[in-house]
């Protein structure tokens, strides 16, 4: 018997990388998983592979920065499964994309808006799409994925990314206050720099963090799964508005 038996959990950006690891972990614990990703074909492949392992998975092409798309995500989930128990807001534009990273005087307004539109607006829109249903059921679990750069300020040259992830933590706290009366919990995970195929980053860029961690190795997507299972399960029912840094002990708070 799994800790998430029959729970219906949406994971945005769930087709690849860390999001895929969340989906696989939830499925192992018995959840029905909705893979909501802007890369529709990748989401379909991920859902099919989970189904081959016996999981009940649904792929939905979703642009988290688009209100209509997030509303369709919620509608399609309810149509297929009848309820939404959890939401993991994982979809994001990462730090090291071409034409995104740079000193603040080189960051264009368009790039700033693009990162904010996915990382912060997307989190807001996805929560907005499911929160009415969760209030009706008087139950729900929301995990917003931030970043440990919120605590450290990052390594420079990524102001829009760090600011967006700081906004995610602020939004997590205010939403937790707002929806607690409906038995809905809202928490955040702050990963460290994680080796993932969704970022075109040489391994040396990950390895530079290792000496600064209490646990001295490169962070992998699976390192984040246990925290996500805990926060989406009944084990964290009396925990809300909190941020768990999962980065090998790089930042401590």
Secondary structure, 3 states (H helix, E strand, C coil): CCCCCCCEEEEECCCCHHHHHHHHHHHHCCCEEEEEECCHHHHHHHHHHHHHCCCCEEEEECCCCCHHHHHHHHHHHHHHHCCCCEEEECCCCCCCCCCCCCCHHHCCHHHHHHHHHHHHHHHHHHHHHHHHHHHHHCCEEEEEECCCHHHHCCCCCCHHHHHHHHHHHHHHHHHHHHHHHHCEEEEEEEECCEECCCCCCCHHHHHCCHHHCCCCCCEEHHHHHHHHHHHHCHHHCCCCCCEEEECCCCCCC
